[in-house]
Amino acid sequence: MGSFKRNIGIKLMGGLRSVDNTVLVSKKLDEKLKELSSINEQVKKGTIDQSEAVRSVNSLTSEMSKSINGVVINAEQLTNAAQKS
């Protein structure tokens, strides 16, 4: 009968080790998922920041284009005025 109890005890210990390992793996997985979530948030913020920078550059480029067009118009007017003189 002692051998039976010993075998049951060994099986239970093995089962407990499996449960302990499962809990440990689960905790590690949870930590890694939190890290991944944090990295995902950082990437999201970086993407939003880049998008805002692109919009800003686009706006500045548009304003610069308008300014250049104004210079071209002024130069043409000046050229026409000079030719009439």
C-alpha positions in Angstrom: 0.0 0.0 0.0 2.9 2.3 0.7 4.1 2.0 -2.9 0.6 3.0 -4.2 0.6 6.2 -2.0 4.2 6.9 -3.1 3.2 6.6 -6.8 0.1 8.8 -6.3 2.2 11.4 -4.5 4.8 11.4 -7.3 2.0 11.9 -9.9 0.5 14.7 -7.9 3.9 16.4 -7.5 4.4 16.1 -11.3 0.9 17.6 -11.8 1.7 20.4 -9.5 4.9 21.1 -11.3 2.9 21.2 -14.6 0.5 23.7 -13.0 3.3 25.8 -11.6 5.0 25.8 -15.0 1.7 26.7 -16.7 1.2 29.6 -14.2 4.8 30.8 -14.7 4.5 30.6 -18.5 1.1 32.4 -18.3 2.7 35.2 -16.2 5.6 35.6 -18.6 3.1 35.7 -21.5 1.1 38.4 -19.8 4.3 40.4 -19.3 5.3 40.1 -22.9 1.8 41.0 -24.1 2.0 44.2 -21.9 5.4 45.0 -23.5 4.0 44.4 -26.9 1.0 46.6 -26.2 3.4 49.4 -25.0 5.5 49.1 -28.1 2.3 49.2 -30.2 1.3 52.4 -28.5 4.7 53.9 -29.2 4.5 53.0 -32.8 1.0 54.4 -33.0 2.2 57.7 -31.5 5.1 57.8 -33.9 2.8 57.2 -36.8 0.5 60.0 -35.7 3.5 62.4 -35.2 4.8 61.6 -38.6 1.4 62.1 -40.2 1.1 65.6 -38.5 4.6 66.4 -39.7 3.7 65.4 -43.3 0.6 67.6 -43.2 2.7 70.5 -41.9 5.3 70.1 -44.6 2.5 69.8 -47.2 1.0 73.1 -45.9 4.3 74.9 -45.9 5.1 73.6 -49.4 1.7 74.9 -50.6 2.3 78.3 -49.1 5.8 78.4 -50.7 4.3 77.5 -54.0 1.8 80.4 -53.7 4.6 82.7 -52.8 6.7 81.6 -55.8 3.7 82.1 -58.1 3.3 85.6 -56.7 7.0 86.3 -57.5 6.5 85.0 -61.0 3.4 87.2 -61.6 5.3 90.2 -60.2 8.3 89.5 -62.4 6.1 89.2 -65.5 4.4 92.5 -64.7 7.7 94.1 -64.2 9.0 92.7 -67.5 5.8 94.0 -69.3 6.2 97.4 -67.7 9.9 97.5 -68.7 9.1 96.6 -72.3 6.4 99.3 -72.5 8.8 102.0 -71.3 
